[in-house]
Each structure stands twice: as C-alpha cells, then as structure tokens.
Amino acid sequence: MNLIEAKPDDGNANVGGYIIPVTPASALPERLTIGVRPEAWRIVSAHEGGLPIDINVIEALGSDSFVYGSCAAEGVSSTVIRRPARRCTGVRHGR
C-alpha cells in the first residue's frame, strides 16, 4: 500500500498540486493520509498530467511487474506500482 500525505482542498485532497477526490466527511482534518494500492495506479505520459514519478527499478515477476519509484511532490516519498508484465514495455527509467 502506498501511503500519501495530502492537504484538504475544498472537499478534495491536494497532493503536490494534483487534486484527488475523497469521500465526503463531516469535517476533514488538517492532514489526510491516502492509501493507494499498487494495482490502482495508471501510468500516463508527462503531458497527460498526474504525479511525476521517477522510476528507480522495474521488477519483472512472471505475469506481473512491480515498478518502484520516487516522487518530489510534498507528501509522497516512494511509490510501488503493480502492472501486468506485458504492459511495462513502454515504461522507461528516469523522467
């Protein structure tokens, strides 16, 4: 599980300028911790937006690959992304 620190922002969570919708609550705390499962990430190109992740290692494990990376956005230190092995062929290390 990727644990990401975020700030409340008009009923959403703000992670390094990227807005994430959250389930409405009666009162949001000053800081939120958001859990993102490794299989819930979607890898997109830089012009599509999202959080910029620098890929450090791609670990191929048969039918799945785990992509380990780091992010400079506040509240995010490291990430683990699970992808089907055949879908990691276009993923490149670095930015």
C-alpha positions as CSV (number, residue, x, y, z in Angstrom):
1,M,0.0,0.0,0.0
2,N,1.3,3.4,-0.9
3,L,0.6,5.9,1.9
4,I,0.5,9.5,0.7
5,E,0.1,12.6,2.9
6,A,-2.3,15.2,1.5
7,K,-3.9,18.5,2.4
8,P,-7.7,19.1,2.3
9,D,-8.6,21.3,-0.6
10,D,-12.3,22.2,-1.0
11,G,-13.6,18.7,-0.1
12,N,-10.7,17.0,-2.1
13,A,-7.2,16.0,-1.3
14,N,-4.3,18.0,-2.7
15,V,-1.1,16.1,-3.3
16,G,1.6,18.3,-4.8
17,G,-0.9,20.3,-6.8
18,Y,-2.7,17.2,-8.0
19,I,-6.3,17.1,-6.8
20,I,-7.8,13.7,-5.7
21,P,-11.5,13.4,-4.9
22,V,-12.2,11.9,-1.5
23,T,-15.4,10.6,0.1
24,P,-17.2,13.5,1.8
25,A,-16.8,13.6,5.5
26,S,-18.4,15.9,8.1
27,A,-15.1,17.6,8.8
28,L,-11.7,16.9,7.1
29,P,-8.6,17.0,9.3
30,E,-5.7,19.4,8.6
31,R,-3.7,16.5,7.0
32,L,-5.0,13.4,5.2
33,T,-3.3,10.1,4.6
34,I,-4.5,8.4,1.4
35,G,-3.8,4.8,0.6
36,V,-3.3,3.8,-3.0
37,R,-3.0,0.1,-3.9
38,P,-0.1,-0.8,-6.2
39,E,-2.5,-2.0,-8.8
40,A,-4.6,1.2,-8.7
41,W,-2.0,3.4,-10.4
42,R,-2.3,4.3,-14.0
43,I,0.9,5.1,-15.9
44,V,0.4,8.1,-18.3
45,S,2.7,10.3,-20.3
46,A,4.0,13.6,-18.9
47,H,1.6,15.8,-21.0
48,E,-1.4,13.9,-19.5
49,G,-0.6,15.2,-16.0
50,G,-0.7,13.4,-12.8
51,L,2.1,12.9,-10.3
52,P,5.6,12.8,-11.7
53,I,7.3,9.6,-10.7
54,D,10.9,8.9,-11.3
55,I,11.3,5.2,-11.9
56,N,14.1,3.5,-10.0
57,V,13.6,-0.2,-10.6
58,I,11.2,-2.4,-12.6
59,E,11.0,-5.9,-11.1
60,A,9.5,-8.5,-13.5
61,L,7.9,-11.4,-11.7
62,G,6.3,-13.6,-14.4
63,S,2.8,-12.3,-15.0
64,D,3.2,-9.1,-13.1
65,S,5.9,-6.4,-12.8
66,F,6.4,-4.0,-9.9
67,V,7.6,-0.5,-10.7
68,Y,9.4,1.2,-7.8
69,G,9.8,4.9,-8.0
70,S,10.2,8.2,-6.1
71,C,8.3,11.5,-6.3
72,A,9.3,15.0,-5.4
73,A,5.7,16.1,-4.6
74,E,5.2,17.0,-1.0
75,G,3.7,14.1,1.0
76,V,4.9,11.4,-1.4
77,S,8.3,9.8,-0.9
78,S,8.3,6.4,-2.7
79,T,5.8,4.5,-4.8
80,V,5.1,0.9,-5.8
81,I,3.1,0.3,-8.9
82,R,1.9,-3.2,-10.0
83,R,1.4,-3.7,-13.7
84,P,0.8,-6.8,-15.9
85,A,4.3,-7.7,-17.2
86,R,3.4,-7.2,-20.8
87,R,2.3,-3.5,-20.1
88,C,5.7,-2.4,-18.7
89,T,7.5,-2.5,-22.1
90,G,6.9,1.2,-22.7
91,V,7.9,2.3,-19.2
92,R,11.3,4.0,-19.1
93,H,13.6,4.7,-16.2
94,G,14.0,8.3,-15.2
95,R,11.9,11.2,-16.5
